[in-house]
């Protein structure tokens, strides 16, 4: 579910890693909306193998950082997520302020 309105391939962006990207820069929703969405995703997929989401949640509960960066593109000052919606939602749920992110800027 890429959020990018441009629909451009990855080669149309310059990529940079930011280890502490503020969550408020991501397009879509408040902390409560992200948390509610994450919890509904876990519930909706509860019959599937959710080990990666549960590992992520367990890590954040005990104070560990998000290990895998979110991948997003920067369009008009907002970050549109290509990969990592669950990492952002879980980070909001556990009151994190930042996540590691690979950010693409249009060339």
trRosetta pair geometry for C-beta under 8 A, 3 or more apart (Angstrom, degrees):
i j d omega theta_ij theta_ji phi_ij phi_ji
1 85 6.9 10 69 -34 115 149
2 7 7.6 123 98 -105 133 58
2 80 7.2 57 173 143 74 105
2 81 7.4 -150 -140 103 49 54
2 82 4.8 3 -118 -122 97 67
3 27 5.9 173 150 73 146 126
3 28 6.9 -116 -128 -20 146 131
3 72 7.9 -6 49 -136 116 90
3 80 3.8 -147 95 -167 102 90
3 81 5.2 64 8 46 122 65
3 82 7.5 -113 27 -67 74 44
4 7 6.3 171 104 -54 101 35
4 8 7.0 -91 143 30 142 77
4 73 5.1 33 -96 46 124 132
4 75 6.6 131 -139 -25 79 139
4 80 4.4 133 -80 109 58 141
4 82 6.6 3 -19 -76 114 90
5 75 6.5 -178 34 138 98 168
5 80 7.0 -138 -7 -100 70 163
6 12 7.9 -138 134 103 135 141
6 73 7.4 -89 35 114 123 153
6 75 6.6 -172 -22 -97 113 138
6 106 7.2 165 -85 -89 174 125
8 12 4.0 -81 164 63 126 148
8 13 7.1 129 103 -39 123 93
8 73 7.9 135 57 -133 105 167
8 106 7.1 82 47 -114 163 97
9 12 5.6 107 65 -4 65 101
10 13 6.1 -68 -164 36 47 107
10 15 7.7 9 -176 -58 96 124
10 104 6.8 -118 -144 -104 69 152
12 106 6.4 -14 142 -138 92 72
12 107 5.8 -128 -176 20 52 106
13 73 5.8 -108 -103 -121 150 108
13 104 3.1 25 157 -177 151 111
13 105 6.0 132 -161 56 86 30
13 106 5.9 -53 -103 -91 73 35
13 107 6.4 -153 -106 -27 18 83
14 104 6.9 142 64 -154 35 61
14 105 5.1 -26 58 61 91 91
14 106 8.0 8 13 96 80 10
14 107 5.8 113 -32 -83 90 80
15 102 5.8 2 -168 177 109 97
15 103 7.0 151 -150 78 57 41
15 104 5.2 -27 -92 -93 74 74
15 105 8.0 179 -79 17 27 70
16 102 7.5 163 80 -157 30 56
16 103 5.4 -26 65 64 81 92
16 105 7.2 13 9 -4 110 109
17 69 6.7 -88 -138 -103 95 166
17 100 7.2 -3 -172 -176 94 96
17 101 7.5 165 -152 90 53 42
17 102 5.5 -28 -98 -102 71 68
17 103 7.6 154 -101 16 19 77
18 21 4.6 93 98 -66 121 91
18 100 7.2 176 94 -153 53 52
18 101 5.3 -8 61 62 94 88
18 103 5.8 21 3 -6 112 123
19 100 4.9 -24 -141 -111 50 92
20 98 4.1 11 -166 163 70 157
20 99 8.0 127 -139 54 34 16
20 100 7.3 -16 -58 -86 35 56
21 25 6.3 -95 173 49 93 133
21 70 7.2 -105 58 52 141 118
21 72 7.9 160 159 39 165 132
21 79 7.2 57 173 -53 135 167
21 98 5.7 141 63 -159 35 86
21 99 5.7 -35 60 66 94 66
21 100 6.9 93 8 -152 97 14
21 101 3.8 -12 -1 17 152 128
21 103 7.0 148 -99 -55 139 120
22 25 5.1 98 79 -13 88 103
22 97 6.4 -36 -131 158 73 81
22 98 5.6 -48 -88 -96 39 82
23 26 6.1 -43 -172 12 53 112
23 31 7.8 68 120 -94 138 85
23 34 8.0 -97 177 9 124 175
23 88 6.4 140 -137 -153 96 88
23 91 6.1 -167 -91 111 130 123
23 92 6.1 151 -176 -76 153 86
23 96 6.8 118 -43 101 134 84
23 97 6.2 -136 7 -174 105 32
23 98 6.5 -139 -29 -93 78 27
23 99 6.5 78 -80 -5 83 98
25 77 7.9 -120 -150 161 88 64
25 78 6.6 173 175 -138 63 48
25 79 5.0 59 127 0 95 113
26 70 7.9 -48 -91 147 130 160
26 72 6.8 -107 -113 -116 90 160
26 78 7.2 66 -171 -174 18 83
26 79 4.8 -53 -102 73 56 105
26 81 6.3 23 -149 -46 115 105
26 88 5.7 32 -31 -143 178 147
27 78 4.2 77 -69 159 94 127
27 79 6.3 -154 -9 74 80 46
27 80 5.2 1 21 -89 135 65
27 81 7.6 -143 48 -6 89 79
28 33 7.6 -129 154 114 77 133
28 34 7.9 112 115 -79 90 91
29 33 3.5 -130 -155 92 112 132
29 34 5.2 141 118 -51 130 77
29 37 7.1 -33 -139 -12 172 137
30 33 4.8 98 48 8 71 102
30 34 7.0 -134 95 -3 37 88
31 34 5.9 -59 -150 37 28 109
31 35 6.2 26 155 -18 65 110
31 92 4.7 -176 -145 -166 71 112
32 35 5.7 -55 -144 38 30 111
32 36 6.2 30 158 -18 65 108
33 36 5.8 -54 -144 38 28 110
33 37 6.2 30 155 -20 63 108
34 37 5.7 -57 -148 37 29 113
34 38 6.3 30 154 -21 65 105
34 88 6.3 -94 -154 129 133 91
34 89 4.7 -159 173 -116 86 65
34 92 4.0 75 94 38 131 162
34 93 7.5 -128 114 -43 91 73
35 38 5.8 -52 -147 34 30 111
35 39 6.4 26 156 -14 64 107
35 89 6.6 152 -90 -171 29 78
35 92 5.2 -124 -57 112 81 107
35 93 4.5 129 -123 -90 91 75
36 39 6.0 -57 -147 39 29 109
36 40 6.3 27 155 -18 64 109
37 40 5.8 -59 -147 38 29 109
37 41 6.4 33 153 -23 65 105
37 85 8.0 -81 130 167 129 109
37 89 5.5 -112 86 -118 97 132
38 41 5.7 -54 -152 32 31 114
38 42 6.6 30 153 -17 65 103
38 86 6.4 113 -127 -141 94 62
38 89 3.0 162 -67 147 112 124
38 90 5.5 163 -153 -61 150 57
38 92 7.3 171 -12 58 138 103
38 93 5.6 -100 70 -42 149 129
39 42 5.8 -52 -150 35 34 111
39 43 6.4 31 153 -15 65 107
39 93 7.3 133 -49 -105 91 134
40 43 5.6 -54 -145 41 34 111
40 44 5.9 34 156 -21 68 109
41 44 5.8 -54 -138 38 27 109
41 45 6.2 -1 167 6 63 113
41 53 7.7 -154 115 -128 109 154
41 86 6.6 -132 107 -101 155 97
41 89 7.1 92 20 90 136 167
42 45 6.6 -75 -143 52 22 91
42 46 6.6 57 150 -75 60 81
42 50 6.4 84 -141 -153 77 153
42 53 6.0 -172 -102 139 94 145
42 57 7.9 38 -96 -52 145 147
43 46 5.6 -17 -156 -37 33 117
45 48 4.6 -45 179 33 88 119
45 50 6.0 126 112 -80 106 111
45 53 7.9 104 83 7 130 155
46 50 7.0 -34 -119 -22 39 141
50 53 4.6 -49 -177 46 91 114
50 54 5.4 93 118 -25 92 98
51 54 5.7 -58 -140 42 31 109
51 55 6.0 36 158 -23 66 105
52 55 5.6 -50 -144 35 30 113
52 56 6.4 35 152 -21 62 104
53 56 5.5 -52 -150 35 33 114
53 57 6.3 32 152 -18 66 105
53 86 5.8 -85 -111 179 100 143
53 90 7.3 -175 -159 -66 79 138
54 57 5.6 -51 -144 39 34 111
54 58 6.1 37 154 -21 66 105
55 58 5.7 -53 -144 37 29 112
55 59 6.3 34 154 -22 63 106
56 59 5.8 -55 -151 34 28 113
56 60 6.5 19 157 -12 64 108
56 66 7.2 23 -149 -124 99 79
56 86 6.8 102 73 132 165 107
56 87 6.5 -115 -153 -102 143 69
56 90 5.3 73 132 105 116 173
57 60 6.0 -60 -148 40 30 105
57 61 6.2 36 154 -27 65 107
57 90 5.6 -119 -86 -144 71 126
57 93 7.7 -26 -124 88 93 140
57 94 7.7 160 -146 -44 61 129
58 61 5.7 -52 -147 30 30 116
58 62 6.7 8 162 -2 63 108
59 62 6.6 -77 -156 44 25 94
59 64 4.0 -77 -174 71 85 124
59 65 7.7 -46 154 66 117 26
59 66 7.6 122 107 -97 132 39
59 67 7.1 -72 -174 -21 168 104
60 63 7.7 70 -170 -58 32 11
60 64 6.7 -88 -73 63 31 74
60 66 7.2 15 -78 -69 105 73
60 90 5.8 164 5 149 158 104
60 91 6.7 -144 -121 -99 144 50
60 93 7.6 88 113 78 147 95
60 94 4.0 155 148 38 118 166
60 96 6.8 -81 -147 -39 116 123
61 94 6.3 -119 -77 -114 47 134
64 67 7.7 -7 147 -50 113 94
65 100 7.4 68 159 -21 120 108
66 69 7.6 103 119 -97 110 35
66 70 7.7 7 138 -32 150 88
66 87 5.2 86 -149 -164 136 112
66 90 7.9 133 -97 86 109 111
66 91 6.1 -36 -52 -78 131 115
66 96 7.4 82 -26 -171 109 174
66 99 4.9 2 38 -141 152 91
66 100 6.0 -154 87 21 103 89
68 84 7.5 -158 111 -104 95 101
68 87 6.8 -127 77 -83 88 146
68 100 7.8 -160 120 73 20 117
69 84 7.2 -54 137 -89 45 146
69 99 7.4 132 -142 145 57 90
69 100 4.1 -87 -101 118 86 98
69 101 5.4 158 -172 -102 100 19
69 102 4.9 100 119 -21 137 85
70 81 6.2 -62 -178 -127 113 101
70 83 6.9 179 -160 93 52 61
70 84 3.1 175 -125 124 76 166
70 87 5.4 -154 -74 80 94 131
70 88 6.0 60 -100 -53 146 96
70 99 5.3 58 -8 117 120 131
70 100 7.1 154 14 90 73 54
70 101 4.5 -24 64 -109 93 86
70 102 7.3 -160 89 27 46 67
71 81 7.3 95 78 -160 55 62
71 82 4.6 -56 107 65 100 106
71 83 4.2 31 39 45 111 96
71 84 6.0 148 21 -12 60 118
71 101 7.3 162 -87 -161 21 70
71 102 4.9 -14 -110 64 72 107
71 104 7.6 34 -179 -15 82 107
72 79 4.0 43 143 179 144 103
72 80 5.9 156 -163 71 89 37
72 81 4.8 -44 -97 -97 99 47
72 82 6.1 -180 -97 6 36 79
72 84 7.1 -79 -47 50 92 127
72 101 5.8 -22 24 -168 109 121
72 102 7.5 144 26 77 59 57
72 103 5.9 -18 75 -111 84 67
72 104 7.2 -156 105 24 38 82
73 79 7.1 151 72 -151 29 60
73 80 5.3 -21 60 58 83 95
73 82 6.6 69 -15 -35 92 111
73 103 7.2 122 -117 -166 27 59
73 104 4.2 -37 -106 72 80 103
73 105 7.4 160 -159 -78 72 24
73 106 7.3 65 -176 -51 115 76
74 77 7.4 18 -173 -98 92 10
74 78 7.3 158 -148 78 57 29
74 79 5.8 -32 -92 -94 65 67
74 80 7.9 175 -86 15 16 78
74 103 5.6 38 -33 -178 108 108
74 104 6.8 -168 11 83 75 48
74 105 5.1 -13 50 -97 117 72
74 106 7.8 -123 76 -5 75 75
75 78 6.2 -30 70 65 71 80
75 80 5.7 9 19 -8 116 121
75 106 7.3 66 -96 -26 76 117
79 101 7.0 -13 -156 -179 155 155
79 103 6.7 -77 -118 -121 115 102
81 84 5.5 -125 -155 64 115 86
81 85 5.5 132 119 -71 152 72
81 88 6.5 -101 -85 -12 148 145
82 104 7.9 34 -12 14 137 129
84 87 4.4 -46 -166 38 85 119
84 88 5.9 86 133 -23 89 93
84 99 7.4 150 170 138 133 148
84 101 7.5 -175 90 -114 171 83
85 88 5.9 -59 -153 37 31 108
85 89 6.2 28 154 -16 68 109
86 89 5.6 -52 -140 41 34 111
86 90 5.9 31 161 -15 67 109
87 90 6.1 -55 -140 42 26 107
87 91 6.2 31 156 -24 61 109
87 99 6.0 117 141 -152 109 147
88 91 5.7 -56 -147 34 28 114
88 92 6.6 29 154 -18 63 103
88 99 6.3 -104 -94 -4 64 159
89 92 5.9 -55 -154 34 31 110
89 93 6.4 34 149 -23 64 106
90 93 5.3 -49 -147 32 36 118
90 94 6.5 9 161 3 67 107
91 94 6.4 -71 -146 51 27 90
91 96 3.9 -70 -171 55 87 129
91 98 7.9 -98 -178 91 140 22
91 99 5.1 -88 -75 -68 166 114
92 95 7.7 34 -177 -75 32 26
92 96 7.1 -77 -64 49 25 81
96 99 6.7 78 125 -64 138 78
